[in-house]
Amino acid sequence: MPNRELEFRGINSRHLGMYFEELGGQLVTASFPFVYKGEGWAGEILEEKEISFTPVFKVNSVIVMFSAEDEEKLEELIKNYRYKTTRVGG
C-alpha cells in the first residue's frame, strides 16, 4: 500500500481530521495517532507540535500520513485533501 507523509502548518489537527471526514473517512481511534479510514484509503494524524520562528511568531505543525490501495488513489486523495487545506491570503 503506497503512502506519503506531509506536514501542514497553521491548521490545527481538529480541522485536518474534519477534512478526512469530508472526504468520506471515518475516525477509528480516539487519540494520537488519529486514524481515518475511507474507501480504499487511510489517513493518520501522527503528531501536532508548535514551532517557534521568533519569541513571538509561533505556528503549529501537524504531520499527516496518507495511504491508499494504489498510487493513483493516493494521488487523488492528496489532491483532494490539499484542496481543502488551501488558504488564500489577502
C-alpha positions, 0 to 999 in steps of 0.5 A: 500500500503506497503512502506519503507523509506531509506536514501542514502548518497553521491548521490545527489537527481538529480541522485536518481530521474534519477534512478526512471526514469530508472526504468520506473517512471515518475516525477509528481511534480516539487519540494520537495517532488519529486514524481515518479510514475511507474507501480504499484509503487511510489517513493518520494524524501522527503528531501536532507540535508548535514551532517557534520562528521568533519569541513571538511568531509561533505556528503549529505543525501537524504531520499527516500520513496518507495511504491508499490501495494504489498510487493513483488513489493516493494521488487523488486523495492528496489532491483532494485533501490539499484542496481543502487545506488551501488558504488564500491570503489577502 
